Amino acid sequence: MLFSVLIPAFNTEATVGYAIKSALSQVLQSEVEILVYDDGSSDDTGAVAERCMHDDSRVRVMRAAKNGGASRARNMLLQEARGEWIAFLDSDDVFLPGKLSICLQTAISLDSDFVTHDLGYLRADGRVVGRIKNIDGAFTQASIVRRELISDLRFCETLSAGEDSQFFCLLKRRAKRIHLPSVLTGIRIRRDSLTDKFWFQKRLIELWHETHKDLPPPDHIDGYMEFYYSLSRSERINYLRKWLGQKFGRSAAGAMLAGNRLIAARDLIGSLLLSPSYFVSRVSRQKL
């Protein structure tokens, strides 16, 4: 098995089928397994995934009796994966055609165990537009990684938020990473998503790892908060303004794609006031 595509899913009955289909449609069809972990959904997420499994033997579905959180779901998937390479995919996002083969070719040609790429915004009509730069490699669904490289690395189940940020910060310590400036995954922007809800924690974890490159990370968010409060008041304010500006910029993009112009305008103004440099750089390239 060349690739294991790992899809944690929770209450995404409307989108999980599209995520699975996008993985099944990759060029490397016969060498791909799609593992879906239904994390105790209260809707028909598991049933939709199992219908896909009945239609295609490359799909395997695991179902939890109750919700255990994103970290546990991804760790369970990693435990079951058999592929030489791992590709993460959220259940409301999609891979673009050729994503796996393009990343694999890059990894082989440049002798890398870890390849990242950019993302686009997935519209309701299925089109992927715009570009979300992933230079820092923070998006789980915009990468492939050799399974051997993370045989002893797992998502921290005691972190209340930002476990994916911590995982990839630790991965970057041990891997030669290659970044492709190509849009190969489409993501849905939802105002109630975990990324939107825990924006502060994710940015804080990334900052901690930027400044503590050789230290073992905290296993609770309180450890990261202690670092934040050790900064000067002006530093805390500047980081908070920057991160809030990014959050409002992301929210504006989601509102624009959903046709909510008033909310988009409000969030754009918020982004401009809080982080003018971020706003100008994104708008000038039409990549909010």
N, C-alpha and C positions, 0 to 999 in steps of 0.2 A: 504494500500500500504506500503510495507516494505522498498523498495529502490526506489529512484529517481536518475537516471543517467543523468547528465547534460552535454550536448555537444554543446558548442559554435562553430560555423563553419563560415569560411570566405574563399571563393575561394579554396575549397579543394574537388572538385568534384571527384578526382581520389581516395581519401582515406576515405571520410566520410562514405561510405557504409560499409567498413570494420570495422570502429569504431562502428557503430550501430550494425552490426552483432555480434561483440565480446561481446557487452552488452546483446544482446538478447540470446546469447548462455550460459549465466550463469546458474548455477544449480537452483537458485531461480527463475525460469522462470515466474511462475504465479504471483509473488509478486514484479515484477520489471516494472517500467515505464521508457521509454527513451525519454527525452525531448531534441529536437534539435532546436537551434536558429540560423537561417541563417542570418548573420549580413550584409545584403545588398550585397551579392556576385554578381559578374559580370559574373560568369560562371554558370554551371548547378548544383552547390552544393544543392540548394533548391529542384530542381527537383529530384535529387538522393535520398535525404532524404524523400521526399513525396512518392516516389515509395516504399520505405521501410515502410512508414506509411500505405499505401494501402494494403501492404502484411501482416502487423502485427499491430493489434489494440493497442499494448503496446507502439507504437511509436507515439509521438505527435510532430508536427513541427510548429514553429513560424517563420515568415519571416519579416525582417525589410526592409523598403523602401530604406534606405541608411545606410551605415556603421556607427555605433556608438561607436565602440571600444570594446575591450575585457571585460572591467569592466562592461559596460552597458549590454552586452550580458549575462554575468554570473549573474548579478543582476536580469535581466528579467527571467532567468531560475529559480533562487531561489524563485522568487515571485510566479511562477507557480507550483513549486514542491509540491507534496502531500505525499511523502514518509516519513517514520519515520527516515530513514537514507539517507544521501546525498553522492553520489559518483561523482566526477568530471572526465571527460574524454575529452581530446582534439580530434579534428576531424581527426587528422592524426596519432593517436595512437590507441592501442588496449588493452583491458583487456585480461589477460590470463585466461584459464578455471579455475573456482573455486575461482576467486579473491574475489567476494562479500561474498560468504559463509565462506571462510577462515577468512576474516577480521571480519565478524559478529560473528563467533564463538569465536574469540579472544576477541572481545569487551565484549561479554556476560560473558565469563569465568573469565575475569580479571577486570570486572566492569569498563569499560572505555567508554567514549563518543567520542573518537578520536583515530583512529588506522592508522598508516602509515606503508609503506613497501618499499622495494627496487624495482628498475626498471631494464629492460634490453634494449639492442639496437635492434630495429626492422629492419631487413634486407629487401631488395627489394623482396626476395623470400618468405617473410612471417615468417621466422624463427626469434626467439628472442634469442640473444646471449649476453654473458657478464653480467656484473652487475654494476649498478650505485647506490652507497650507498646513502640512503636518511635518514641518521641518524638525520639530522636537520629538517626533515619533510617539505622541501621547495617545493616539487613537488605536484601541485594540483591533478594530475591524479594518485597519489600514496597514496591515503588516503580514508577513509570513516569517516563521522562525523554525529552525531545525529543532526537532523534538529532543534530540540528545543534549542540546544546549541548555534546556530547562528541565532536565530530568529531576533535579533537586530543588526547583523553584516553583512555588505555588502562590496563589493569591491569599493575602492575609485575611483570615476569617474573623479576626477580632477587631478589625478596622470598621468603624461604622460607616465610612464613606471614603472614596478615593483609593480603593484597593487596586484598581486597574492602573492608576497613576503610579502607585508605589511599585507594582509588578514591573512595569516597563522602565521605570527609572533604574531598578535593580538589574534588569536585563541589559540595559545599555552599558552598565559597568563591565559586563563580561563578553560583549559581542562586538564584532566589527560590523557596524551598521551601514547599509547603503540606502540612500533615499532617492526615490524616483519622483520627479515633478510631474507625475501623470495622475489624472483622476481615474481611479480604478474601483472605488466603492461609493455608493450613494447612501446618504444617511437622512433619516427623517428628523426634522427639528420639531420637537414637542415641548411645550411650555412646562409640562409636568414630568419631563424626563429626569433621570438621576443626575445627568450632567448639568441640567438646569437647576435642579434642587440643591446639589452639593457643589456648586461652582467654587465656593470659597475654600472648602477642604481640599479640592483637587489642585487648585493653584498653590495652596500652602504646601502641600506635599511635594509638588514639583520644585518649589523654591528651596525647601529643606534639602532636597537631594542635590540641587545645584551648589549648595554651600557646604555639604557634608558628604563629599564623594566617597570617602573611604570608611565611613562609620556604619555600623548596623542600624537600620531604621527603627523608630518606635513601632510597637505593635498595637498601640491605641492612639486615637486622635488626640488625646490629652498631651501626649509627648510632643506632637507637632505644635499644639497650641502653646506649650511652654516656650518653644523656640520663637514663636510669633511675638509673644509678650516680652521676650528678651530683647527685641529690637527697639530702637528709639521710637518715640511717638511719631516723629516726622516720617520715618521709614514705614511704619505701619500704615499711616494715612496714605502715603504715596502708592504703596502696593495695593491697598484697598481700592483706591480710585482707579488704578489701572485695571484691576481684575473686574471691578464693577462695569467699567467701560466695555470690556470684552464681553461680559455677560449681556449687557444691553444690546451690543452689536449682534450677538448671536440670536437674541430674542427678536430683534428687528428683522433679521433674515427669515426666521420662521414665520413671523406675522406677514411679511410681504408674500411669501410663497403660499400662505393660506388665504391671501386676499384681504387681510385685516389692515387696511391702510392707516386707520387712526392709531391703532396700537403700534404699528411699525414706525409711524412718525414720532410718537411719544418716545419709543425706545431709541430711535436714532438721535433724538435731541439729548436723551440721557447719556448716550455713548459719547456724543460730542462734548458735553459739558464736563464729563468725568475724565475722559481720556482723549483730548483733541488729536494727539499724534496718532493714536490707534485708529480713530475715526477717519482721519484724512487718508492714512495709508490704505485702509480697506476700501473706502468709497472710491478713491482714485483708480483702483483696479477693478471696481465693481465686484468685490469678493467678500462682501459682508457675510 
